[in-house]
Amino acid sequence: MRILVVSSVRLMRDGLAMMLEQRPRVETVRLARSADDAITVLRDFTPTLVLLDISAADSIAAAQRIAAHATGIQVLGFAAGEAEH
């Protein structure tokens, strides 16, 4: 599986990449900090899955841009929430 992680939060990008790279079925993980960066990465990289941080205000537009640029790629949104105490 080839995965593109899109998040403006560096800790989130790096943490997900570190976890994903340890999975045996994951071949490659690429990182992008915005939809614009993701589109640039997609010019040379065709992932099977895009993990998109939906906590950004423009996340729906970003998902649409990514999906329009690379048809057939699954886009999965995620958001880190506060832990309940």
C-alpha positions in Angstrom: 0.0 0.0 0.0 1.2 3.5 -0.9 0.0 6.2 1.4 0.1 10.0 1.3 -0.4 11.8 4.7 -1.7 15.3 4.5 -1.7 17.4 7.7 -0.5 20.9 8.6 0.6 19.6 11.9 4.2 18.2 11.6 3.9 16.0 14.7 0.8 14.4 13.3 2.4 13.8 9.8 5.6 12.4 11.3 3.9 10.3 13.9 1.5 8.7 11.4 4.4 8.1 9.0 6.4 6.4 11.7 3.5 4.1 12.6 2.6 3.3 9.0 6.1 2.5 7.9 6.3 -0.3 10.5 3.3 -2.0 8.9 4.3 -4.9 6.6 1.7 -4.0 3.9 2.8 -0.4 3.6 5.4 0.1 0.9 5.8 3.8 0.8 4.6 6.8 2.9 4.9 10.4 1.6 4.0 13.5 3.5 2.3 16.8 2.5 1.5 19.8 4.8 -1.3 21.2 2.6 -3.6 20.5 -0.3 -1.2 22.4 -2.5 1.7 20.3 -1.4 -0.4 17.1 -1.8 -1.2 18.1 -5.5 2.5 18.6 -6.0 3.4 15.2 -4.5 0.6 13.5 -6.6 2.4 14.6 -9.8 5.2 12.0 -9.1 3.5 9.6 -6.7 0.3 7.6 -7.0 -0.9 6.4 -3.6 -3.6 3.9 -2.9 -4.8 5.9 0.0 -4.6 9.6 1.1 -5.0 10.3 4.8 -6.3 13.8 5.1 -6.4 15.8 8.3 -9.9 17.3 8.3 -9.4 19.7 11.2 -8.3 22.4 8.7 -11.0 24.9 7.7 -10.5 24.1 4.0 -10.4 20.3 4.4 -13.5 19.6 2.2 -12.2 21.7 -0.6 -8.8 19.9 -0.2 -10.4 16.5 -0.4 -12.2 17.5 -3.6 -9.0 18.9 -5.2 -7.1 15.8 -4.3 -9.8 13.5 -5.6 -10.2 15.5 -8.8 -6.5 15.4 -9.4 -6.0 11.7 -8.9 -9.1 9.6 -9.7 -9.4 6.2 -8.2 -7.5 7.1 -5.0 -9.3 6.6 -1.7 -9.3 9.7 0.6 -9.8 9.1 4.3 -10.3 12.0 6.6 -9.1 12.0 10.2 -9.0 14.5 13.1 -7.3 14.3 16.4 -9.7 15.2 19.2 -9.2 16.0 22.8 -9.0 13.0 25.2 -11.9 12.7 27.6 -11.0 12.8 31.2 
